[in-house]
Amino acid sequence: MAGYHTRRVRPEADDEDPERFAIREALAFGKALYDRRVALGLSVPKLAARAGMSEDEIECIEEGGTPPTVALLRQLAAALEADVRLTAGHDLGSVWFEAHAA
């Protein structure tokens, strides 16, 4: 086909930056924790006690300052009586805590 060519579409440079991935994951983790804590009507001190963590640690997570690890997700899921759900991607809705099925 004369004049026809395919153009490779490259993702934005920001999408390839591992540091930006980590920041977005930490923010998504923090939002998920905050949303579940508030839905349960728990204060930061109450959740900290349930999770065996300090209030500062909980606040740091909620502010997006702590990267999610499998161990930390499990620890918090237990304290929140929830399961952790993950989707592909690194946006704010990519991590959430969901109440255990009844």
C-alpha positions in Angstrom: 0.0 0.0 0.0 1.6 3.2 -1.2 1.8 5.9 1.5 0.6 3.5 4.2 2.7 2.8 7.3 2.1 1.9 10.8 3.3 4.1 13.6 4.3 2.4 16.8 2.6 4.1 19.7 4.9 4.5 22.6 3.5 4.9 26.1 4.2 8.2 27.8 7.7 8.4 29.3 6.1 8.8 32.7 4.4 5.4 32.4 7.8 3.7 32.0 9.3 5.3 35.1 9.6 2.7 37.9 9.8 5.5 40.5 6.4 6.9 39.3 4.9 3.4 39.5 6.1 3.1 43.1 4.7 6.5 44.0 1.3 5.7 42.4 1.2 2.3 44.1 1.9 3.9 47.5 -0.8 6.5 47.0 -3.3 3.8 45.9 -2.4 1.7 49.0 -2.9 4.7 51.3 -6.2 5.6 49.8 -7.4 2.0 50.1 -6.4 1.9 53.7 -8.1 5.2 54.5 -11.3 4.3 52.7 -11.6 0.9 54.5 -10.8 2.4 57.9 -13.4 5.2 57.5 -16.0 2.7 56.2 -15.5 0.7 59.4 -15.7 3.8 61.5 -12.2 3.2 62.9 -9.9 5.9 64.2 -6.2 5.9 63.4 -5.4 4.8 67.0 -7.9 2.0 66.9 -6.6 0.6 63.6 -3.0 1.0 64.8 -3.9 -1.1 67.9 -5.6 -3.8 65.8 -2.7 -4.0 63.4 0.0 -3.9 66.0 1.4 -0.7 64.4 2.0 2.8 65.6 -0.3 5.7 64.7 2.5 7.3 62.8 2.9 4.2 60.6 -0.8 4.2 59.8 -0.8 7.9 59.0 2.3 7.5 56.8 0.6 4.7 54.8 -2.5 6.7 54.4 -0.5 9.7 53.1 1.1 7.5 50.4 4.5 7.4 52.1 4.8 3.6 52.4 5.1 1.2 49.6 2.8 -1.8 49.8 4.4 -5.1 50.5 2.7 -8.5 50.6 3.4 -8.8 54.3 2.0 -5.4 55.1 -1.1 -5.9 52.9 -1.8 -9.1 54.8 -1.3 -7.6 58.2 -3.6 -4.7 57.4 -6.2 -6.9 55.7 -6.4 -9.0 58.9 -6.8 -5.8 61.0 -9.5 -4.6 58.7 -11.3 -7.9 58.5 -11.0 -7.8 54.7 -9.4 -9.3 51.7 -6.9 -7.3 49.5 -7.9 -6.8 45.9 -5.5 -5.7 43.2 -5.9 -4.9 39.6 -3.4 -4.3 36.9 -2.3 -0.7 36.7 -1.0 1.7 39.2 -3.8 4.2 39.6 -5.8 5.1 42.8 -8.3 2.4 42.2 -5.8 -0.4 41.7 -5.7 -1.5 45.3 -8.6 -1.9 47.7 -9.7 -3.8 50.8 -13.0 -5.7 50.5 -15.0 -7.0 53.5 -14.8 -10.8 53.9 -17.8 -12.5 52.2 -20.5 -13.4 54.7 
